[in-house]
């Protein structure tokens, strides 16, 4: 039996998902700054960023784990792309249960640099069957 090229990896989610990456990087950065400068300002910001960042990060990991476990594979069509250099955005349309949806992903630019997604391209999506408005491009995250 051939092994699927897709798997769930927290490391892949952190490097792929702009939101997860930011909410891990910010607390880490401020803790480093606090350790270097020993300034109470950086300690307060680090504590604040950690108290926000960890719950958001856990929520994102849960979202992707749920999609990986229960998501339905369907084909979508890219309708819009923008490459900002900070976090790229890909918008796509798809049909699930005879209803048309539009969704998008904000992704780390390193992932889209070599893929060259274009308007009109077909992409394999994972759609949340309980909330079909939520979908991701499978090859970007798994």
C-alpha positions in Angstrom: 0.0 0.0 0.0 1.4 3.4 -1.0 1.9 5.9 1.8 0.0 9.2 1.5 2.3 12.2 0.9 0.1 14.2 3.4 0.5 14.0 7.2 -0.2 16.2 10.2 2.8 18.0 11.6 2.8 20.9 14.1 6.1 22.0 12.6 4.5 22.2 9.2 1.6 24.2 10.6 3.9 26.7 12.3 5.9 27.2 9.1 2.9 27.3 6.8 0.1 29.2 8.7 0.8 32.9 9.1 -1.4 33.2 12.2 0.2 30.2 14.0 3.6 31.4 13.2 3.0 35.0 14.4 1.5 33.9 17.6 4.5 31.7 18.4 7.1 34.1 17.2 5.9 37.2 19.1 6.0 35.8 22.6 9.4 34.1 21.9 10.8 37.4 20.6 9.7 39.4 23.6 11.0 36.8 26.0 14.4 37.0 24.3 14.3 40.8 24.4 13.5 40.6 28.2 16.4 38.3 28.8 18.8 40.5 26.9 17.7 43.9 28.3 16.2 42.9 31.7 13.6 45.6 31.2 10.2 45.3 32.9 8.5 46.7 29.8 9.7 43.6 27.8 8.6 41.3 30.6 5.1 42.7 30.6 4.8 42.6 26.9 6.2 39.0 26.9 3.7 37.9 29.5 0.9 39.6 27.6 1.9 38.1 24.2 2.3 34.7 25.8 -1.1 34.8 27.4 -2.7 35.7 24.1 -0.3 33.7 21.8 -0.6 30.3 23.4 -4.4 30.0 23.4 -4.5 31.3 19.7 -1.8 28.8 18.8 -3.6 25.9 20.4 -6.8 27.0 18.7 -5.1 27.0 15.3 -3.5 23.6 15.9 -6.9 22.2 16.9 -8.5 23.7 13.8 -5.9 22.0 11.5 -5.9 18.7 13.4 -9.7 18.6 13.1 -9.5 19.3 9.4 -6.8 16.7 8.9 -8.9 14.1 10.8 -12.4 14.9 9.5 -12.1 17.2 6.6 -13.6 16.3 3.2 -11.3 16.5 0.1 -12.7 18.5 -2.7 -11.4 20.5 -5.7 -11.5 24.2 -5.6 -10.6 27.0 -8.1 -8.3 29.8 -7.2 -10.0 33.2 -7.7 -7.5 35.6 -6.3 -3.9 35.7 -5.2 -1.8 38.4 -3.6 1.8 38.2 -2.7 2.7 40.8 -0.2 6.0 39.4 0.9 4.9 39.3 4.6 2.0 36.9 4.4 0.5 35.9 1.1 -3.2 35.4 0.5 -4.9 32.9 -1.7 -8.7 33.0 -2.3 -10.6 30.1 -3.8 -14.1 28.9 -4.5 -15.6 25.5 -4.1 -18.9 23.6 -4.0 -19.9 21.5 -1.1 -23.3 19.9 -0.7 -24.5 21.8 -3.8 -23.7 25.1 -2.2 -20.9 27.5 -3.5 -18.4 28.8 -1.0 -15.4 31.2 -1.1 -12.6 31.0 1.4 -8.9 31.8 1.6 -5.6 31.2 3.3 -3.0 33.6 4.6 0.2 31.7 4.3 3.9 32.2 4.8 5.5 33.6 1.6 8.1 30.9 1.5 5.4 28.4 0.7 3.9 30.2 -2.2 7.2 31.4 -3.8 7.9 28.2 -5.6 4.3 27.0 -6.1 3.2 29.9 -8.3 -0.6 29.7 -7.7 -2.6 31.4 -10.4 -6.2 32.5 -10.9 -8.1 29.6 -12.4 -5.8 26.8 -11.0 -7.4 23.8 -9.5 -6.4 23.0 -5.9 -7.2 20.1 -3.6 -8.9 21.5 -0.5 -9.9 20.0 2.9 -13.3 21.3 3.9 -14.8 21.1 7.4 -18.1 19.2 6.8 -19.7 20.7 10.0 -18.8 24.3 8.9 -18.2 24.2 5.1 -17.1 27.9 5.1 -13.9 26.7 6.6 -11.4 25.1 4.2 -7.7 25.0 3.5 -5.4 24.1 0.6 -4.3 20.7 1.5 -0.8 20.8 0.1 0.1 23.9 1.9 -0.6 22.6 5.4 -0.2 18.8 5.2 
